[in-house]
Amino acid sequence: MLRKIRTTLAILCFALITLLFLDFTGSVHAWFGWLAKIQFLPALLALHLGVVAALVVLTLLFGRIYCSVICPLGVMQDIIAWLGGRGRKRKYRYTYSPEKRWLRYGIFVLFIAALVAGIGSFVALIAPYSAYGRIAQNLLAPLYGWGNNLLAYLAERADSYAFYRTEVWVRSLPTLLIAAATLILLIILAWRNGRTWCNTVCPVGTVLGFFSRFSLFRPVIDTAKCTSCGLCSRQCKAACIDSKHHTIDYSRCVVCMDCMDSCKHDALHYRLRLSGKRDAEKGASAAAQRNVPQDTSRRSFLTGAGLVLGTGLVRAQEKKVDGGLAVILDKKVPARHTPIVPPGAVSLRHLAQHCTGCQLCVAVCPNGVLRPSSGIMTLMQPESSYERGYCRPECVKCSEVCPAGAIEPITVADKSAIQIGHAVWVRENCIPLTDGVTCGNCARHCPTKAITMVPSDPSKADSPKVPVVNEERCIGCGACENLCPARPFSAIYVEGHECHRTI
């Protein structure tokens, strides 16, 4: 019964979190956006200490329930492992293996160092929620979009408009390749060995694994009934049950309940942990087998966990044609000296310190503005670019969904006064001068009236008019850059600001 409850909740959470990355209407976020905000690492970086404390208490009570129910990457590995275990020959394919402590803690130390140093690319690479977000956004979302477009096509043929088409495009080739490589690696590991990633690579699994050593409820082996048949060990996807010595490594146990269903002698039960001498003897036996002093392990983990919490507290292609005749070239990204990050990100530094690269803001951006960065230090973190759209003043979607506090919540009124960059005019691209035609698109569509058209030759009132930018009024929304008819490079583009300011 417990296993069925756990499985049902896990599938429900997994499906809803996946829909957060696939849904382009925004309706799922209105109801279930909180599921992204209860992920451990984003909550820690956003200083949602109540959420972090609740997850720690949950682990101290019931073990690593977070890893088996709430974490989408963990549930995805369970699904892969379940598919890999189909068939009688592969049903009992796992085996007990001692903890690879040097690998587990080594990666954890590197993760902490990257977090402190602000190397967001490494943090985003192994953070579990972010890893799943990349897979969902880059690999699953296109399939979802194509499926929606197929339904829209069929609905149109039936004179129905229940569905509408959405554009499917690659936002970042490096991020797509990383997502594909991550998925392939996870499939190999989960298909063969179950939860290897969670118990060797995942930093959240390492932290919660420390707390789960002291969980109040846990799977317990009844030595009087156990015959050391090994079925539980061969069914354990975490490879943490040593049936010969009747011990369980609770730091790696993800409380999947599979072992209890496999036991033929009713020797495994999920209940209050054994107290006093017997529990201490089991802990000492496990520590002796690994030949590592138990107290040293505890002190090292307390230090590591303190570093994590301390860090959080300190830093809190289709072608378009003109009239069916001339082909309109696609716009190219200008060479910006400073990247543009969305309103609410505060500064480049703030975004780099808090963002885990989960891609949720990229997924919900309705204007095609946000896409993952390809920079080494900020790889997979969001940047703005205006080839497909501009940052509309009435849209604050990215600030509403960010679970890590990298993009702080703002209102529409706030956004209209936040300067994320300023427009720069490029004389040699401006079509009134190159083609001798009247334009003024940039001034006409500027929401803050920061652009004025003036004669290109002050001594001649009838000379072609060109834009002049008032940098004090410009907020960097990109309407001018996006709507400029010059191709392939706009005659006006936005240069980002390292620190945003209110105007």
N, C-alpha and C positions, 0 to 999 in steps of 0.2 A: 504493500500500500504506500509506504513512504517513497519508494522508488517511482511509483506512478505519479504521485503528487509532485515530486521533484522534476520529473520529465515533463509533465504538463506545464508547470510554471516556466521551465527553461525554454520550451518551444514557444510559449506565448511571448516571453520577453525577447527572444531572438527574432521572432517575426515582426514585432512592433519596432524594435530598434533598426532592423533592416529597412522597414518602410520609411523611417525617418530620412534615410539616405536616398530612397527611390522616389518618394512622393514629391511631385513638382507643383502640387496645388496648395500646399501649406496646411491642409486640413488635419493631417496626422500630427503635426507638431503642436497644434492647438490643444490636443488631448493628451498626447503621450511624449511631449518634449522633455518631461521630467526624467524619463528613463536615461537620457544622455547625461543629465546633471547628477545622477547618482553613481556614475562610473568613478572608481577610486582615484585615479591619477588626475583627471580633469577637476574633480571636486577638491583635491588637495591644492592644485595650482590656483584654483579660483578662491581659495581660502574659505570654502564652505565646510568649516570645521565640524558643524553639526552632522553633515553627511558622512564625513570621514570617521567621526566618533561612532556614528550609528553602524557603519560597516565593520569597524573594529569590534564593537560590542557584539554584533551579529556573529562574527568569527569566534570570539571568545565563548559564546554560548553554544554555537552549533557547528563550528569548524568552517571550512572554506566553502560555505554555501554560495558566497559571491561568485566564486570561480565556476561553479556548476550550474548556476541559475541566472545570474545577472550579467556576467561578462559574455558578450556575443562571440568573442574569439574562442573562448573555452567551449561554448555550446557548439560552435561550428566544428571544432575538433572532435567533439563527441559524436556528431552526425557522421563525420568522415570515418571515425573509428567503428561506428555501428555498421556503416556500409561495408567496411573492410572485414568485418567479422561475420558477414552472412555466409552461411554454409556450416555444416557440422565440423569440417576439418579445421576451420579457422575460429570456431567459437571460443575455444580456450587456448588462445595463442600467446598470452602474455606470460612474463616470468618475473620473479622478484629480482631487483637489482639494487645494490647499495646506492645511497645518495652521492651524486657527483658534486661534492661540495665545492671543490676548487673552481669548477666551471660556473656553478650557480652563483657563488659569492663574487667571483671575478667579474662576471657580467654586471652584477648588481653594483659593485664599486665603480665600474666604468660608467654605468648609468647615472649614479649620483654625481660623479665628476662632471659629466656632460651637462647635467641639470644645473649644477652650481656655475659652470663656465658659460652657460647660455648657448650650448651647441645643440640647437633645436633639431637639427637633422638626425642626430643619433638618438635623441629622445623619441622623436616621431617614428624612428625605424623599428624600435622594439616595444613601445608602449602598446598594450594589447588592444584597447579600444580604438586607438589610431590605426593600428594595423588592419583591424577589421573594417574601419571606415574607408580606408583606401581601397580595399577589395570590393566593398559594396558600391562605392562611388564610381570607380574606374572600370569594374568588370561586370557588376550586376546591373547598375543603372542604365547602361546602353541597351542591354537586353530588355529591360523594363520599358525603356523609351520606344524601342522598335516594336515591342508588343503593343504598346498603346497606339502607335501610329498605324499598325495593321488594323486594330479595332476601329480607329477613326476612319480609315479608308473604307472598311466594310460598312460602317454606319452611314457614311456619305452615300454609298450606293443604295442604301435603304432609305434615303431621305431623312436620316436622323443625325442630330448633332449632339448626341450624348457624350461623344469623345472629341477631343481636338488634338491636332498634331503638335508635337514638341520637337525641337531641334536636338539632334544627337551629335555631339562633336567631342574630339579629344582635347581636353583642357591642358594637359601636360604629358608629353611623351615619356619623360623620365619617371614621373610618378606612376604612369600606367605600367611601365616595365617593372618598377619596384613592386607594385601591387601584384603583378603576375608572378614574379619570382617568389614573393612571400607566400602566395597561395600554393604554388607548386611545392615549396619547402614544407608547408604545413600539411599538405595532403600526404607527402611521403612519410613525415614523422608520425602523423596521427593514424595513417593506414597501418603502419608497421608497429608502432609503439605507443599509441594512445596519447597521453598527456606529457610527452617529453618536453615540448616547448614550454608548457606551463611550469614545469619543475626544474628547468635548467636555464631558460632564457628570460622568461617574464619577470620583471622587477616587482610587479604587483603580487604575483604568486609567491615570490620570495618573502615579501613583507608580511602578507597574510599567513604564509606558512609558519612564520615565527609565532604569531598569535595563536594559530590553530594547535600548537603544541599543548596549550593550556585550556583548550575548549572544554566546556562543561559537559556537553553531550558529544559522544563519539562512537564509532564502531568498536565493539569490544569482543575479543575472542574468549569464549568459555573453554578453558583448557580441559575441563572435565569431559566435555563432549567432543572436542576437536580430535580427529584421528590423523591430522597432518596429511590429508589426502591431496592438498595443494590446489583444489578447484578454485578457491577464493583468490589465491595468488595468481592463477592463470587467467582469471577473469578481471583482475585489477588493472585498469588502464593507466594508473599512476605508478605501477610497479613498486608499491610501498608495503605489501603484505608478505612477511616472512613466515610462511606456514610451519616451517620446521621448528622455529623457535617461538612461535605463537606471539609475534610482535608486529605492530603496525607503526610505520613512520608517519605520525600525524601531521608533520610539516608538509608532506607531499599528498596526503589524502584529500581529495576534493569532494568527499561525501556524496559520491554518485549512487551509492546503495547497491551497486551491481554485485558486490561480494556476498551480500546477505541473501540475494535471490539465488545465487549459485550454490550456497552451502546446503548439502544434503543431510546434515546432522544437527541442524538448528543450533550451531555453535557460534554464530555471529549475530550480535544484536546491537542496535543503536540505542545507547542509554547513557546514564550518568557515568562519568569515568570512575574507575576504581580509585579509592583513596588510600593514603598512608603508605605502608611498607610495600605492598604489592605493586602499586603504581610506580614507586621509586625504583623498585627492582627492574621493572620493565624498561624504564628510561636508562638505567645504568647498563643493562644488557645491550640495548641498542647502541649506546655510546661506545661501549667496549668493542662491539663488533666493528664499528667504523674507526676504532683506534684514535678517537678524538675526544679530549676532555669535554664533558658536558657543560661545565661552567664557562669555559672559554667560548664555546659556541654561543651561549646565552649572552655573554657580555658583548661579543662582536655584533650580534644581531641587534641588541639594544642600541649600540652605537650607530649602526647603519640606519635603523628606524628613526633614531633621533636626527640624523642628518637629513633624511627625507622630510620629516616634519619641519625641521629648522629651515630648510631651503624654501618650503612653501610659505612659512611665516615671514621670512626675510623678503621674498620677492612677490610675497603675495603675487561636304564641301561642294556645296552646290554652287554653280555659276549663276550670277545675276546679270540680267541684261537691261539696258535702258531702252524702253519702248520696243523691245523685241529685236533691236538692231545692234547696238554697240555693247560689247562685253564690258562690264564694270569690274575692274580689278579688285581683288581683296585687299584690304588694308594691311599694312605691315606694322609691327610694333616699333615705335621710335626708341632710340637709344637714350633711355632715361639715366641720369646720373644718380638719382635717388628713387628707390622703389616707392610706389603708392600703396598704402595699406588702408583698409576701410575705416570710416568714422567709428569711434569707440575704441579703436586699437591704441589710442593715446600717443604712441610713439613706436618707432621701429624696435627699440630696445624692449619696451613693454611687451610687444607682440612676440618677439623672439624668446623672451623669458617664460612666457605662459603658454604659448601655443604648442599643442601636441601633434599638429598636423592631421587631425582626424577627418578633415574634408567636409564636415557637416555644413559649414558656412558656404563652401563652394557648391555643395549640392542644392542648397535652398536659394541661392542667388537667382532671382527671376530675370535679371537683365544681362546675364552672360559676362559680368564684369570680373568676378573673382575667379582666379585659377591658381593652382599650386606653383610656388616659386621653384625655380631650377637652380638657385644659388646654393653653394656648398654648405654654408652655415645655416641657411634658412630653408633648406630643401623641404618641399611639401607643405610649407606654411603659406597662407593666402596672400596674394598680391592682386592689385587692381590693374586692369588694362582695358582700354576702351575701343577695341576694334569691332566688337559685336554689340555693344550697348554702352550706356553711361549710368553712373550711380544716381538714380533718380531721388530727388529730395524727399519724396513721400515713403521711401522704402527703408526699413530698419531691420530686415529679416535676419541678417548675419549677427547683429547684436542680440537678437532675441534667442537664438539657438546655441550660441557659443557656450559649451559646458565648462570651459577651463578659465574663464575670465580674461582671455586674451583680447576679446572684443567686448568691452563693457556695455551694459544695456544703456541705450539712449532713446530719446523720444524724437518724433519728427521735428519738433521745434528745436531740440538740441542740434540735430543734424544740420539744419539750415545755417547754423552759426559756427560749425566746426570746419576749419581750414586744413584740409589734408594735403594740399598742394596748390600750385598756381599755374595758370596757362602761359605758354611761351609761343610767340608768333615766329614763324619761319618764313621770311620774306620770299625766298626763291621758290617756294611751293605754292604761294597764294595765287589763285587763278585770275583775280582781277588784273594782276601784273603779268602772269604768264600767258593768259588767253585773251585778255582784254575784255572780259565780261563782268557784269555786275554780280556780286554775290551777297555777302552779309549774313550768311547762315549762322556763323558763330555768335554774332551779336543778337540775332533774332531769337535764338534758343537759349541764351544764357539766363538761368533762373535768378541770378543775383544782379543782373544788369552791370556786370563788371567789364563788359566789352563794348566799346564805342567805335563806330566806323568814321574815319576821318580821311580827308584827301591825302593821297600818297605824296603829292607835291604841295606843300603849304602855300606856295605862291600861285597855284592854279586851282581855283575852286571846283573846276569841272574835271580834275584829274581823277583816275580810278580810286575809289575809297578802299582803305585797308583797315584792319582792326588794330585797336590800341587797348591793352589790358590794364585794368586797375587792379594791381596785385593785392591791395588791401581789401577789396570786396570779393575777389575770386575765392571760391571754396574748393576748387579742384575736382568738381563733379564729373568733368569729362564730356559734357554735352557738346561743347565746341569741337573737341577732337573727334568725337564719334560722328557728328553730323557734317563735318567739313567734307565737301565734295572732292577735294584733291586726292589723287591716287598715285602710287600706292602709299605714299606718306602724306599725312595731314599737314596742312599749312599752319596748324596750331595744335599744340599738344600740351599735356600736363606734366609738370615736373613735381615729384613728390617732396614732402617735408619730413625730416627725421623726427620732429616733434610736432604734433598737431597743436593748434591754438584756436581759441574762441575769438571771433571777430564781431 
